[in-house]
Amino acid sequence: MRKLTFMAGVAVGYVLGARAGRERYEQLKERTERLLANPAVRNTVDSAAQSGRQAAARAAGVVADRAGDRLPGSVAERLRSVGGHGGAEGSDRQAS
């Protein structure tokens, strides 16, 4: 994530500092739009987004399992619902 933020900053700095200014910005914008319109790139982006959502759900489940009894009930329940760890197991843990 830090690399992505850094690269975005570099790109913005380049565009703002470039002598060509608006022309170069339009070129970069057009190339980016073409790149994002490519079906292979779209599939990769969608796949990465789905993987990220799955990893976040697993992480939320782990947090709910490990720290759920130390969290306020409403927070623990949200984590369980996001992580897919609801049901009887979640209510047993909540009660103890």
Distance bins in CASP14 RR format, pairs under 12 A and 6 or more apart:
PFRMAT RR
TARGET T0000
AUTHOR 0000-0000-0000
RMODE 2
METHOD distances of the structure
MODEL  1
1 7 0 0 0 0 0 1 0 0 0 0 0
1 8 0 0 0 0 0 1 0 0 0 0 0
1 52 0 0 0 0 0 1 0 0 0 0 0
2 8 0 0 0 0 0 1 0 0 0 0 0
2 9 0 0 0 0 0 1 0 0 0 0 0
3 9 0 0 0 0 0 1 0 0 0 0 0
3 10 0 0 0 0 0 1 0 0 0 0 0
4 10 0 0 0 0 0 1 0 0 0 0 0
4 11 0 0 0 0 0 1 0 0 0 0 0
4 48 0 0 0 0 0 1 0 0 0 0 0
5 11 0 0 0 0 0 1 0 0 0 0 0
5 12 0 0 0 0 0 1 0 0 0 0 0
6 12 0 0 0 0 0 1 0 0 0 0 0
6 13 0 0 0 0 0 1 0 0 0 0 0
7 13 0 0 0 0 0 1 0 0 0 0 0
7 14 0 0 0 0 0 1 0 0 0 0 0
8 14 0 0 0 0 0 1 0 0 0 0 0
8 15 0 0 0 0 0 1 0 0 0 0 0
8 32 0 0 0 0 0 1 0 0 0 0 0
9 15 0 0 0 0 1 0 0 0 0 0 0
9 16 0 0 0 0 1 0 0 0 0 0 0
9 17 0 0 0 0 0 1 0 0 0 0 0
10 16 0 0 0 0 0 1 0 0 0 0 0
10 17 0 0 0 0 0 1 0 0 0 0 0
11 17 0 0 0 0 0 1 0 0 0 0 0
11 18 0 0 0 0 0 1 0 0 0 0 0
11 24 0 0 0 0 0 1 0 0 0 0 0
11 25 0 0 0 0 0 1 0 0 0 0 0
11 28 1 0 0 1 0 0 0 0 0 0 0
11 29 0 0 0 0 0 1 0 0 0 0 0
11 31 0 0 0 0 0 1 0 0 0 0 0
11 32 0 0 0 0 1 0 0 0 0 0 0
12 18 0 0 0 0 0 1 0 0 0 0 0
12 25 0 0 0 0 0 1 0 0 0 0 0
12 28 0 0 0 0 0 1 0 0 0 0 0
13 21 0 0 0 0 0 1 0 0 0 0 0
13 24 0 0 0 0 0 1 0 0 0 0 0
13 25 0 0 0 0 0 1 0 0 0 0 0
13 28 0 0 0 0 0 1 0 0 0 0 0
14 20 0 0 0 0 0 1 0 0 0 0 0
14 21 0 0 0 0 1 0 0 0 0 0 0
14 24 0 0 0 0 1 0 0 0 0 0 0
14 25 0 0 0 0 1 0 0 0 0 0 0
14 27 0 0 0 0 0 1 0 0 0 0 0
14 28 0 0 0 0 1 0 0 0 0 0 0
15 21 1 0 0 1 0 0 0 0 0 0 0
15 22 0 0 0 0 1 0 0 0 0 0 0
15 23 0 0 0 0 0 1 0 0 0 0 0
15 24 1 0 0 1 0 0 0 0 0 0 0
15 25 1 0 1 0 0 0 0 0 0 0 0
15 26 0 0 0 0 0 1 0 0 0 0 0
15 27 0 0 0 0 1 0 0 0 0 0 0
15 28 1 0 0 1 0 0 0 0 0 0 0
15 29 0 0 0 0 1 0 0 0 0 0 0
15 32 0 0 0 0 0 1 0 0 0 0 0
16 22 0 0 0 0 0 1 0 0 0 0 0
16 24 0 0 0 0 0 1 0 0 0 0 0
16 25 0 0 0 0 1 0 0 0 0 0 0
16 28 0 0 0 0 0 1 0 0 0 0 0
17 24 0 0 0 0 1 0 0 0 0 0 0
17 25 0 0 0 0 0 1 0 0 0 0 0
18 24 1 0 1 0 0 0 0 0 0 0 0
18 25 1 0 0 1 0 0 0 0 0 0 0
18 26 0 0 0 0 0 1 0 0 0 0 0
18 27 0 0 0 0 0 1 0 0 0 0 0
18 28 0 0 0 0 1 0 0 0 0 0 0
19 25 0 0 0 0 0 1 0 0 0 0 0
20 26 0 0 0 0 1 0 0 0 0 0 0
20 27 0 0 0 0 1 0 0 0 0 0 0
20 28 0 0 0 0 0 1 0 0 0 0 0
21 27 0 0 0 0 1 0 0 0 0 0 0
21 28 0 0 0 0 0 1 0 0 0 0 0
21 29 0 0 0 0 0 1 0 0 0 0 0
22 28 0 0 0 0 0 1 0 0 0 0 0
22 29 0 0 0 0 0 1 0 0 0 0 0
23 29 0 0 0 0 0 1 0 0 0 0 0
23 30 0 0 0 0 0 1 0 0 0 0 0
24 30 0 0 0 0 0 1 0 0 0 0 0
24 31 0 0 0 0 0 1 0 0 0 0 0
25 31 0 0 0 0 0 1 0 0 0 0 0
25 32 0 0 0 0 0 1 0 0 0 0 0
26 32 0 0 0 0 0 1 0 0 0 0 0
26 33 0 0 0 0 0 1 0 0 0 0 0
27 33 0 0 0 0 0 1 0 0 0 0 0
27 34 0 0 0 0 0 1 0 0 0 0 0
28 34 0 0 0 0 0 1 0 0 0 0 0
28 35 0 0 0 0 0 1 0 0 0 0 0
29 35 0 0 0 0 0 1 0 0 0 0 0
29 36 0 0 0 0 0 1 0 0 0 0 0
30 36 0 0 0 0 0 1 0 0 0 0 0
30 37 0 0 0 0 0 1 0 0 0 0 0
31 37 0 0 0 0 0 1 0 0 0 0 0
31 38 0 0 0 0 0 1 0 0 0 0 0
31 41 0 0 0 0 0 1 0 0 0 0 0
32 38 0 0 0 0 0 1 0 0 0 0 0
32 41 0 0 0 0 0 1 0 0 0 0 0
33 41 0 0 0 0 0 1 0 0 0 0 0
34 41 0 0 0 0 1 0 0 0 0 0 0
34 42 0 0 0 0 0 1 0 0 0 0 0
35 41 1 0 1 0 0 0 0 0 0 0 0
35 42 0 0 0 0 1 0 0 0 0 0 0
35 44 0 0 0 0 0 1 0 0 0 0 0
35 45 0 0 0 0 0 1 0 0 0 0 0
36 42 1 0 0 1 0 0 0 0 0 0 0
36 43 0 0 0 0 0 1 0 0 0 0 0
36 44 0 0 0 0 0 1 0 0 0 0 0
36 45 1 0 0 1 0 0 0 0 0 0 0
36 46 0 0 0 0 0 1 0 0 0 0 0
37 45 0 0 0 0 0 1 0 0 0 0 0
38 44 0 0 0 0 1 0 0 0 0 0 0
38 45 0 0 0 0 1 0 0 0 0 0 0
39 45 0 0 0 0 0 1 0 0 0 0 0
39 46 0 0 0 0 0 1 0 0 0 0 0
40 46 0 0 0 0 0 1 0 0 0 0 0
40 47 0 0 0 0 0 1 0 0 0 0 0
41 47 0 0 0 0 0 1 0 0 0 0 0
41 48 0 0 0 0 0 1 0 0 0 0 0
42 48 0 0 0 0 0 1 0 0 0 0 0
42 49 0 0 0 0 0 1 0 0 0 0 0
43 49 0 0 0 0 0 1 0 0 0 0 0
43 50 0 0 0 0 0 1 0 0 0 0 0
44 50 0 0 0 0 0 1 0 0 0 0 0
44 51 0 0 0 0 0 1 0 0 0 0 0
45 51 0 0 0 0 0 1 0 0 0 0 0
45 52 0 0 0 0 0 1 0 0 0 0 0
46 52 0 0 0 0 0 1 0 0 0 0 0
46 53 0 0 0 0 0 1 0 0 0 0 0
47 53 0 0 0 0 0 1 0 0 0 0 0
47 54 0 0 0 0 0 1 0 0 0 0 0
48 54 0 0 0 0 0 1 0 0 0 0 0
48 55 0 0 0 0 0 1 0 0 0 0 0
49 55 0 0 0 0 0 1 0 0 0 0 0
49 56 0 0 0 0 0 1 0 0 0 0 0
50 56 0 0 0 0 0 1 0 0 0 0 0
50 57 0 0 0 0 0 1 0 0 0 0 0
51 57 0 0 0 0 0 1 0 0 0 0 0
51 58 0 0 0 0 0 1 0 0 0 0 0
52 58 0 0 0 0 1 0 0 0 0 0 0
52 59 0 0 0 0 1 0 0 0 0 0 0
52 60 0 0 0 0 0 1 0 0 0 0 0
53 59 0 0 0 0 0 1 0 0 0 0 0
53 60 0 0 0 0 0 1 0 0 0 0 0
53 82 0 0 0 0 1 0 0 0 0 0 0
53 83 0 0 0 0 0 1 0 0 0 0 0
54 60 0 0 0 0 0 1 0 0 0 0 0
54 61 0 0 0 0 0 1 0 0 0 0 0
54 82 0 0 0 0 0 1 0 0 0 0 0
54 83 0 0 0 0 1 0 0 0 0 0 0
54 84 0 0 0 0 0 1 0 0 0 0 0
55 61 0 0 0 0 0 1 0 0 0 0 0
55 62 0 0 0 0 0 1 0 0 0 0 0
55 83 0 0 0 0 0 1 0 0 0 0 0
56 62 0 0 0 0 0 1 0 0 0 0 0
56 63 0 0 0 0 0 1 0 0 0 0 0
56 79 0 0 0 0 0 1 0 0 0 0 0
56 82 1 0 0 1 0 0 0 0 0 0 0
56 83 0 0 0 0 1 0 0 0 0 0 0
56 84 0 0 0 0 0 1 0 0 0 0 0
57 63 0 0 0 0 0 1 0 0 0 0 0
57 64 0 0 0 0 0 1 0 0 0 0 0
57 79 0 0 0 0 1 0 0 0 0 0 0
57 80 0 0 0 0 0 1 0 0 0 0 0
57 81 0 0 0 0 0 1 0 0 0 0 0
57 82 1 0 1 0 0 0 0 0 0 0 0
57 83 1 0 1 0 0 0 0 0 0 0 0
57 84 1 0 0 1 0 0 0 0 0 0 0
57 85 0 0 0 0 1 0 0 0 0 0 0
58 64 0 0 0 0 0 1 0 0 0 0 0
58 65 0 0 0 0 0 1 0 0 0 0 0
58 79 0 0 0 0 0 1 0 0 0 0 0
58 82 0 0 0 0 0 1 0 0 0 0 0
58 83 1 0 0 1 0 0 0 0 0 0 0
58 84 0 0 0 0 1 0 0 0 0 0 0
58 85 0 0 0 0 0 1 0 0 0 0 0
59 65 0 0 0 0 0 1 0 0 0 0 0
59 66 0 0 0 0 0 1 0 0 0 0 0
59 67 0 0 0 0 0 1 0 0 0 0 0
59 79 0 0 0 0 1 0 0 0 0 0 0
59 82 0 0 0 0 1 0 0 0 0 0 0
59 83 0 0 0 0 1 0 0 0 0 0 0
59 84 0 0 0 0 0 1 0 0 0 0 0
59 85 0 0 0 0 0 1 0 0 0 0 0
60 66 0 0 0 0 0 1 0 0 0 0 0
60 67 0 0 0 0 0 1 0 0 0 0 0
60 68 0 0 0 0 0 1 0 0 0 0 0
60 71 0 0 0 0 0 1 0 0 0 0 0
60 75 0 0 0 0 0 1 0 0 0 0 0
60 76 0 0 0 0 0 1 0 0 0 0 0
60 77 0 0 0 0 0 1 0 0 0 0 0
60 78 0 0 0 0 1 0 0 0 0 0 0
60 79 1 0 1 0 0 0 0 0 0 0 0
60 80 0 0 0 0 1 0 0 0 0 0 0
60 81 0 0 0 0 1 0 0 0 0 0 0
60 82 1 0 1 0 0 0 0 0 0 0 0
60 83 1 0 1 0 0 0 0 0 0 0 0
60 84 0 0 0 0 1 0 0 0 0 0 0
60 85 0 0 0 0 1 0 0 0 0 0 0
60 86 0 0 0 0 0 1 0 0 0 0 0
61 67 0 0 0 0 0 1 0 0 0 0 0
61 68 0 0 0 0 1 0 0 0 0 0 0
61 71 0 0 0 0 0 1 0 0 0 0 0
61 76 0 0 0 0 0 1 0 0 0 0 0
61 77 0 0 0 0 0 1 0 0 0 0 0
61 78 0 0 0 0 0 1 0 0 0 0 0
61 79 1 0 0 1 0 0 0 0 0 0 0
61 80 1 0 0 1 0 0 0 0 0 0 0
61 81 0 0 0 0 1 0 0 0 0 0 0
61 82 1 0 0 1 0 0 0 0 0 0 0
61 83 1 0 1 0 0 0 0 0 0 0 0
61 84 1 0 0 1 0 0 0 0 0 0 0
61 85 1 0 1 0 0 0 0 0 0 0 0
61 86 0 0 0 0 1 0 0 0 0 0 0
61 89 0 0 0 0 0 1 0 0 0 0 0
61 90 0 0 0 0 0 1 0 0 0 0 0
61 93 0 0 0 0 0 1 0 0 0 0 0
62 68 0 0 0 0 0 1 0 0 0 0 0
62 79 0 0 0 0 1 0 0 0 0 0 0
62 80 0 0 0 0 0 1 0 0 0 0 0
62 82 0 0 0 0 0 1 0 0 0 0 0
62 83 0 0 0 0 1 0 0 0 0 0 0
62 84 0 0 0 0 0 1 0 0 0 0 0
62 85 0 0 0 0 1 0 0 0 0 0 0
63 69 0 0 0 0 0 1 0 0 0 0 0
63 70 0 0 0 0 0 1 0 0 0 0 0
63 71 0 0 0 0 1 0 0 0 0 0 0
63 75 0 0 0 0 1 0 0 0 0 0 0
63 76 0 0 0 0 1 0 0 0 0 0 0
63 78 0 0 0 0 0 1 0 0 0 0 0
63 79 1 0 1 0 0 0 0 0 0 0 0
63 80 0 0 0 0 1 0 0 0 0 0 0
63 82 0 0 0 0 1 0 0 0 0 0 0
63 83 0 0 0 0 1 0 0 0 0 0 0
63 85 0 0 0 0 1 0 0 0 0 0 0
64 70 0 0 0 0 0 1 0 0 0 0 0
64 71 0 0 0 0 1 0 0 0 0 0 0
64 73 0 0 0 0 0 1 0 0 0 0 0
64 75 0 0 0 0 1 0 0 0 0 0 0
64 76 1 0 0 1 0 0 0 0 0 0 0
64 77 0 0 0 0 1 0 0 0 0 0 0
64 78 0 0 0 0 1 0 0 0 0 0 0
64 79 1 1 0 0 0 0 0 0 0 0 0
64 80 1 0 1 0 0 0 0 0 0 0 0
64 81 0 0 0 0 1 0 0 0 0 0 0
64 82 0 0 0 0 1 0 0 0 0 0 0
64 83 1 0 0 1 0 0 0 0 0 0 0
64 84 0 0 0 0 1 0 0 0 0 0 0
64 85 1 0 1 0 0 0 0 0 0 0 0
64 86 0 0 0 0 1 0 0 0 0 0 0
64 87 0 0 0 0 0 1 0 0 0 0 0
64 89 0 0 0 0 0 1 0 0 0 0 0
64 90 0 0 0 0 1 0 0 0 0 0 0
64 93 0 0 0 0 1 0 0 0 0 0 0
64 94 0 0 0 0 0 1 0 0 0 0 0
65 71 0 0 0 0 0 1 0 0 0 0 0
65 76 0 0 0 0 1 0 0 0 0 0 0
65 79 0 0 0 0 1 0 0 0 0 0 0
65 80 0 0 0 0 1 0 0 0 0 0 0
65 83 0 0 0 0 1 0 0 0 0 0 0
65 84 0 0 0 0 0 1 0 0 0 0 0
65 85 1 0 0 1 0 0 0 0 0 0 0
65 86 0 0 0 0 0 1 0 0 0 0 0
65 89 0 0 0 0 1 0 0 0 0 0 0
65 90 0 0 0 0 1 0 0 0 0 0 0
65 93 1 0 0 1 0 0 0 0 0 0 0
66 76 0 0 0 0 0 1 0 0 0 0 0
66 79 0 0 0 0 0 1 0 0 0 0 0
66 85 0 0 0 0 0 1 0 0 0 0 0
66 93 0 0 0 0 0 1 0 0 0 0 0
67 73 0 0 0 0 0 1 0 0 0 0 0
67 75 0 0 0 0 1 0 0 0 0 0 0
67 76 0 0 0 0 1 0 0 0 0 0 0
67 79 0 0 0 0 1 0 0 0 0 0 0
67 80 0 0 0 0 0 1 0 0 0 0 0
67 93 0 0 0 0 0 1 0 0 0 0 0
68 74 0 0 0 0 0 1 0 0 0 0 0
68 75 1 0 0 1 0 0 0 0 0 0 0
68 76 1 0 1 0 0 0 0 0 0 0 0
68 77 0 0 0 0 1 0 0 0 0 0 0
68 78 0 0 0 0 0 1 0 0 0 0 0
68 79 1 0 0 1 0 0 0 0 0 0 0
68 80 1 0 0 1 0 0 0 0 0 0 0
68 83 0 0 0 0 0 1 0 0 0 0 0
68 85 0 0 0 0 1 0 0 0 0 0 0
68 86 0 0 0 0 0 1 0 0 0 0 0
68 89 0 0 0 0 0 1 0 0 0 0 0
68 90 0 0 0 0 1 0 0 0 0 0 0
68 93 1 0 0 1 0 0 0 0 0 0 0
68 94 0 0 0 0 1 0 0 0 0 0 0
68 96 0 0 0 0 0 1 0 0 0 0 0
69 75 0 0 0 0 0 1 0 0 0 0 0
69 76 1 0 0 1 0 0 0 0 0 0 0
69 79 0 0 0 0 0 1 0 0 0 0 0
69 80 0 0 0 0 0 1 0 0 0 0 0
69 90 0 0 0 0 1 0 0 0 0 0 0
69 92 0 0 0 0 0 1 0 0 0 0 0
69 93 1 0 0 1 0 0 0 0 0 0 0
69 94 1 0 0 1 0 0 0 0 0 0 0
69 95 0 0 0 0 1 0 0 0 0 0 0
69 96 1 0 0 1 0 0 0 0 0 0 0
70 76 0 0 0 0 1 0 0 0 0 0 0
70 79 0 0 0 0 0 1 0 0 0 0 0
70 93 0 0 0 0 0 1 0 0 0 0 0
70 94 0 0 0 0 0 1 0 0 0 0 0
70 96 0 0 0 0 0 1 0 0 0 0 0
71 77 0 0 0 0 1 0 0 0 0 0 0
71 78 0 0 0 0 1 0 0 0 0 0 0
71 79 1 0 0 1 0 0 0 0 0 0 0
71 80 0 0 0 0 0 1 0 0 0 0 0
71 93 0 0 0 0 0 1 0 0 0 0 0
71 94 0 0 0 0 1 0 0 0 0 0 0
72 78 0 0 0 0 1 0 0 0 0 0 0
72 79 0 0 0 0 0 1 0 0 0 0 0
72 94 0 0 0 0 0 1 0 0 0 0 0
73 79 0 0 0 0 1 0 0 0 0 0 0
73 80 0 0 0 0 1 0 0 0 0 0 0
73 81 0 0 0 0 0 1 0 0 0 0 0
73 90 0 0 0 0 0 1 0 0 0 0 0
73 91 0 0 0 0 0 1 0 0 0 0 0
73 93 0 0 0 0 0 1 0 0 0 0 0
73 94 1 0 0 1 0 0 0 0 0 0 0
73 95 0 0 0 0 0 1 0 0 0 0 0
74 80 0 0 0 0 0 1 0 0 0 0 0
74 81 0 0 0 0 0 1 0 0 0 0 0
74 94 0 0 0 0 0 1 0 0 0 0 0
75 81 0 0 0 0 0 1 0 0 0 0 0
75 82 0 0 0 0 0 1 0 0 0 0 0
75 94 0 0 0 0 0 1 0 0 0 0 0
76 82 0 0 0 0 0 1 0 0 0 0 0
76 83 0 0 0 0 0 1 0 0 0 0 0
76 85 0 0 0 0 1 0 0 0 0 0 0
76 86 0 0 0 0 0 1 0 0 0 0 0
76 90 0 0 0 0 1 0 0 0 0 0 0
76 91 0 0 0 0 0 1 0 0 0 0 0
76 93 1 0 0 1 0 0 0 0 0 0 0
76 94 1 0 0 1 0 0 0 0 0 0 0
76 95 0 0 0 0 0 1 0 0 0 0 0
76 96 0 0 0 0 0 1 0 0 0 0 0
77 83 0 0 0 0 0 1 0 0 0 0 0
77 84 0 0 0 0 0 1 0 0 0 0 0
77 85 0 0 0 0 0 1 0 0 0 0 0
77 86 0 0 0 0 1 0 0 0 0 0 0
77 87 0 0 0 0 0 1 0 0 0 0 0
77 90 0 0 0 0 1 0 0 0 0 0 0
77 91 0 0 0 0 1 0 0 0 0 0 0
77 93 0 0 0 0 0 1 0 0 0 0 0
77 94 1 0 0 1 0 0 0 0 0 0 0
78 84 0 0 0 0 0 1 0 0 0 0 0
78 85 0 0 0 0 0 1 0 0 0 0 0
78 86 0 0 0 0 0 1 0 0 0 0 0
79 85 1 0 0 1 0 0 0 0 0 0 0
79 86 0 0 0 0 1 0 0 0 0 0 0
79 90 0 0 0 0 0 1 0 0 0 0 0
79 93 0 0 0 0 0 1 0 0 0 0 0
79 94 0 0 0 0 0 1 0 0 0 0 0
80 86 1 0 1 0 0 0 0 0 0 0 0
80 87 1 0 0 1 0 0 0 0 0 0 0
80 88 0 0 0 0 0 1 0 0 0 0 0
80 89 0 0 0 0 1 0 0 0 0 0 0
80 90 1 0 1 0 0 0 0 0 0 0 0
80 91 0 0 0 0 1 0 0 0 0 0 0
80 92 0 0 0 0 0 1 0 0 0 0 0
80 93 0 0 0 0 1 0 0 0 0 0 0
80 94 0 0 0 0 1 0 0 0 0 0 0
81 87 0 0 0 0 1 0 0 0 0 0 0
81 90 0 0 0 0 1 0 0 0 0 0 0
83 90 0 0 0 0 0 1 0 0 0 0 0
84 90 0 0 0 0 1 0 0 0 0 0 0
85 91 0 0 0 0 0 1 0 0 0 0 0
85 92 0 0 0 0 0 1 0 0 0 0 0
85 93 0 0 0 0 1 0 0 0 0 0 0
85 94 0 0 0 0 0 1 0 0 0 0 0
86 92 0 0 0 0 0 1 0 0 0 0 0
86 93 0 0 0 0 1 0 0 0 0 0 0
86 94 0 0 0 0 1 0 0 0 0 0 0
87 93 0 0 0 0 1 0 0 0 0 0 0
87 94 0 0 0 0 0 1 0 0 0 0 0
88 94 0 0 0 0 0 1 0 0 0 0 0
88 95 0 0 0 0 0 1 0 0 0 0 0
89 95 0 0 0 0 0 1 0 0 0 0 0
89 96 0 0 0 0 0 1 0 0 0 0 0
90 96 0 0 0 0 0 1 0 0 0 0 0
END
